[in-house]
Amino acid sequence: MDGVPPRPTSLESPLTTDPRWAGTGLAPGPAPGLAPGFGPVGRPAASRASVDRTELTLRRLHRSIAPRFARAEPRDRAFAFLRGMVCSAERRNGRRLAQNAGETRPDGMQRLLTTAQWSADALRDDLRGIIVDHLGDARAVLVLNEAGFSKKGNRSVGVQSQFSQSSGGVENCQVAVFLTYAAPRAQAIVDRELYLPPPWARDPARRGRARVPVDVPYRDKGRLGWEMIRRALAARTPASWVAAECPYGHDVELRRRLTESGVPHVLGVAARERLRLPLDGRTVQAVPEEIIAGIPPHDWLPTPDHDDPVRRSSVCYSARALLQRGEDRRPAQWLLVRRDIRHTRAYLCSAPASTSLRELADVARRAEQAPSCVESARHEVGLDHYEVRLWRAWYRYITLALLAHACVTLASDDASPVTTATLLGGTRLG
């Protein structure tokens, strides 16, 4: 953006002292609903240190993204929006967020999501940079996962009766695909895309009402996932793996793109469905369950099922079957299996031949944990509380919600801020 300084490289910069904050209700002080020593109404009590840490992180985060807003009014309102999402325990719709900011009408918050001049994609890039600055680790995993947002009616962009991973069944909903940065210390969502089903993508009238850009084609979920991964690779995001649960392993095109890009990956497949598998240098139609049945009993290895020390006693047994040997700098291919008392999960894996079973199992475990990040964002900042129908408004609300959730994550004890200097030695995908 011409005339706008670049985003600071770290949230550890000093707090802004812009005099324009005076009289806006955004000046430093206790957040609305956050009396010292207490949490927001409807939430458990928080310590004063926790409240102060959250408030400080929020202000630093806002200072980092402030250059994206050329005008003071949307810049200040974005802060009020983020603060309302972080501090409120009620629904974070436009009217409630406006009330939390001391405004009598929701018009200003609605303008922020619809007509104000700022780029949700630029803010998305800032979000990824903020997360990497604080959690960046070469051992991290980029995890694809999707979530359904239940809706009434049929006018909200992308809504229809479709399968929702969140509910495990078919319902009237929107479906979003997320990219989660799963680092050893914490995980946070760094990208998002809205799935536009074929009936929507091919209906000019519906697209027009929801103001879907004319240059947005139909893209299946695997393609949406690849576009987010490609953006992360282009930004040299420090990570070693890409992972996803079923059904992303069934997407042959996604697997091909990852392999050709040299990206090690672990992608979930349905154990009982026939699919195309690489086997001894050729592609065959096979059922993973049949391959799993041939794994010798002594090849099964107990692996942790949780990072939580209290739940680490929950053991999952893992094994793998070699599908294709690595040679001539080509990666090896395996079918990985993780089995506990409730589930049997299968994954197609592509990685250097020296990769251990434990490492593959750990990457798969991170894919299994990623949906909890979406659920945390629903609970902590109201990721699914939006009441918008338009394409642009959806992306703006979701992006701001993910920034708010990043604030909560970085303010937690498990994700205390680190300096950018600690990241310089890490290797990066791409």
N, C-alpha and C positions, 0 to 999 in steps of 0.2 A: 504494500500500500504506500503510495507516494507520500513523503513527508512524515511517515510514522516510523519511530525507532523500532528495531527488532526486539523480539521477546527476550527478556533476560534469560540466561542459560541455567539459572538456579533460583529456587524459591528462597534462598538464603540471603537475598538482597534486603536492604533496609526497608522499613515500612514507608509507604508513600505519605507525604505531608501536604498534598495538593490542597490549597485553601478553598477550592471549589466544593470540597466535601462539606464545608461549614453550612449548616442550615438544611442539609439534605436528609438528615437522619442517619447518615452513613459514617459519621465521625467515630473515632475509636471510643469504645465503651462496651458495656455488657450487651450481648446480642439479645434481641427480643425473645422473651420466654426462657432466657438463660440467667436467672438470678444466681449470684455467686454461691457455689456449693450445691446447686440444684440442677437437675436436668430439665429439658422442656416438659411442658404439661403432658402427661400421659406416658412419659418415659421414666426409667429408673433414675434415681438421683446420681449425679455425676460429681466428682471431686472438683474443687476449685482449679486445681492444676490441669485437669482434663478439659474443663471449660475454657481456660485461658489458652491451652495448647490448640484447641479447635479454632478459637477466634483468631489466634495469631496465624495459623496455617491458612485460614480462609482469606485473611487480608493479604498474605504473601501471594497466594494463588491469584487473587484478583489483580494485584499489581503486575503479575506476570502476563496476564491476558489483556490488561487495560489498553495497550497500544492497538489492539484489533478494533477498537471502537473510536472512530474519528471524532465523534461528538460526545460532549460530557453527559448529556441526558441518557442515552442508552448505556453508556459506560457505568454511570452510577446506578441505573436501574438493574443492570446485570448483577452488580454486587448485591443489591437488595433481593433479587431473585435467588441468587446462590445462598444468601444468608437465610432466606425463608425456607429453602429446601433442607438446609443442614439443621436448622434450629427448630422447625415446626414438627409436631407429632401428629398434625391433622393432615387432611388431604391438601396436596400442593397444587390446587388449581389456581387460575388467574385471580379470582376474587379473593381467595384466602391469602395468596402471596402479596396481593396489593394491600390488604388489611394489615399484614405483618409489617409492611413497609410504611404504614401510616397514611396510605392513600385511600380515599373514599370510593373510588371507582377502579375497575380492573382494566380500563382502556390502555393505560401506560404499559402494563405487563403484556397485554395482547399485542400492542405495537411492537414490543421487543421481539415477539415470536413471529410477526408477520411482515411488517413494512419497514422496520428500522434497518439502517444500512450497516450490516456486518455479515461476515461469512462464517457459517457453521463449520465448513470444512477447514478453514484456517484455525478455528478454535479447536477442532479435532486434532490437528497437527500439534498445537500447543499442548493439548492434553497428553498426547503420546510423549512429547518431550519432557513434560513435567514428571510423568511416571518413570521414564527412563533415567532422568536426572537423580531420582530418589531411590528407585528400586533396581536400576540397571545391573544386570549380572549376566555374564556369558553363558551361565548354566540355565538361564530362563527358557521357558517354553511358550510359544505363541499358540493359543488354544482357540479353535473355532467352536462356537456353540450357538444355539438359537433359543429363542423364548417366544411364547405366545402371549399377547395382551388381549384379554377378553373385552369385547365391545358390544354395544347395542346398536341396532340399525345397520345400514349398509353404505353410509355416505363417507365415513372416515376413510382416508386413502389406504388402499390395500386390504381392507377388511372383507372377509367372506368366511363361509363355513369351510374350515380347513383343519388339518391336524396340528395340534399344539403340543410341543415337547413339555411345556410347563404343566399342563393338565394330564397329559398322556392319552388324550382322546381328541375327537373332532368337535370343534366349537366355533362359534362366530368370533373371529379374532383377527388381529394383525400379527404378523410374524416378523421378528427382527433377527438378524444374524449379527453376532458380536465377536470381536477378537479380544481375548483376554491375555494380558501379560502376566504369566504365572512365574514369578521369581521365587527363589528359595525363602525369602523373608515374608513376602506377601504377594497378593495378586490384585490386579485392577484391570478394568475394561479400558482399552485404548482406541477402539474403533467400532463403528456400527453401520449397518445398512438395513433398509426396509425392503422386505421381499414383496414384490409386486406380482401377484398371481397372473397367469395368462388372461383370464377374463378382464382383468383391469388393464393389463399392458396393451391389449389389442382393441380396447374400446375408447375411441377418441373422445366421446362425450363424457365418460366418467373421468378420464384423464384431465380433461379440460376443467371440470368442476373442482377437482382436487388440485389443479394447477401443477400437474406433473410435467416437468420440462420435456419438450418435444424430442430432445436428443437422448432420453433415457429409454433404452430398449428393454425387452424382457430379458431378465437374467435369473437363471436358477440359483439355488442357494450355494451350490459349489462355486459358481462363477462369482457371486458376491463375496464368498470367503476368499477366493483367490485374489480379488481386487484389493481386499484389506491386507492380505499377506504381502502382496506386491508393494503396497504403500509402505509397509513396515520394513521390507527389504531395502527399498529405495532410500529410506531414512536411516539405514544402517543401524537398526534396532539391535542391541546386543541380545542374542538368543542362540540356542543351539538346535532347537527342534521346532517342528510344527506338529500339533496333535489335534484330534477331534474324536468325539464318540460317533457311533452309528447314527446316521447312514452315510457320513461323508466318505468312508472308505469305498462305497459303491460307485463313487463318481470317478470314472476312468480318466476323464479329462483333468480333474484336479490332481490325481495321482501323477499323471504324465507331466503336468506343469511343474510340480514340486520336484520330481526326479530330474527333469531336464535342467532345473535351476540349481541342482546340487543341494537341495534342502532335505536333511534327514526328517522323516516323518513317521507318525504312528496314527493311523486312521481306523476308526471303528467300523466293523461290518456285522451284519446279522449272521449268527452262527449257523442258522438253518436254511438260509437262502442261497441259491446257486448264483455264483458270480464268476467273472473272468479273473483268473489268477495267473501270475507268472510262475511257471514250473519248469525247471531245468532248461531255461533258455527259450521256452515257447509259452504261449498263452493258452490256457485250457479253461473249460467250464467245470467248476467244482463246488462242492458244498463244504464250507469250513468245518462243520461238525464231523464229517467223515475223516478229515485230516486230523482233527483233534483226537479222535478215537484211536489213532495209531501212535500217539505219543507214549513212550514207555513210562511206567510209573516212577522210575528213579530220576526222570528228567524234570519232575515238578519241584519247584523251589518255593518255600514260604517267604513271602514278601509283605512288608507293612501295608496296611490298608488306609492308615490315617497319619497325619503329622501330629495331631493332638496327642500329647503324652498319655492322657487318660485313656485314649481309645487305641493306642498303638498295639495293645494286646489283640485287637481284631486282626486276624491274619487272613491274607488272601494268597492262594497258591497260584503260581505262574509257571508257564512252560511255553516253549516255542518250537515250531517246525520249520526247518530251512526249506524255502521254496526255490531260491536261486542264489548261487554262490557269487560273491563279489569278485570281479576280475577286470583287468584293464581299466582301473579307476572307476569301474561301475560299482554301485552299492550292492550289498547283499539284500535279499528279500526274505522276510520271515512271516509266518502266521503266529502271532502272539495270543496266548489265552490267559485270562485272569479269572479265577474261580473262587467263590466263597460260598457260604451256606445258602445265599439267596440268589446269586447271579452267576452266569457264565458269560463273559464278555470276550469277543474276538477282535483282533486288530491286524491290519496289514501294515507291515513295517518295512522301511527302506532306510538303510544306514550303513556306515562302514563295516566291513566284515569283523573288525575287532570289537564291535559293540557287545557289551555283556547283556545277559538276560535281565539282571537287576536294573540296569539303566533303562532298558525298554519298558520294564514294568513300572518304573518310577515315572516315566513320561506319560504312560497310559493313565496312571493314578492322577496326575495333574489334570488330564483331560476330564476325568470323572469328577474332579472337585470344582471345575470351572463354573458349572451352573449355580453353585452356591454364591458366586460373586454377583450374579444377576439377582438372586433372591435377596442378598444383602442390600443391593441398590434399591430394590422395591421397598424394603422395610426402612432403611435409613434415610433415604432422600425422596421417596415417592417416584421411582422410575416409571411406574405405570399409572400415575395419577393424572396424566395429561387429558385435556378435553379439547383437542384440536382435530381438525379434519383435513388440513392442507398439507401437501408434501413438505414445503419449506418449514412450516410450523412444527411438524413432527421432528425433523432433523434438528431444529434449534432447541426444542425442549429436551430431547434425548441427550444432545451434546452438553447442555448446561447441567442436566441431571448427572451425567457421568463425571463432569468436573466437580460437582458437589460431592459425589461419592469418593472421588479421588482425595478431596479434602478430608473426609472422614477417615479414609484408609491411612493417609500420611500422618494424620494427627494421632493415630492409635499407637499404643506402646510397641506393637509388633513391627511397626514400619517407621521408626524414628528417622528423621531426615539424615541423609548422607551428603557429602559434598561431591560435586562433579568430578573432582580430581581423582576420587577413588575408582572412577569408571574408565579411566584412560587406558588401562592395561587390558581391558576385556576384548575378546574377539567378537565379531558380529556376523550375522548371517548376511549373505549377499556379496 
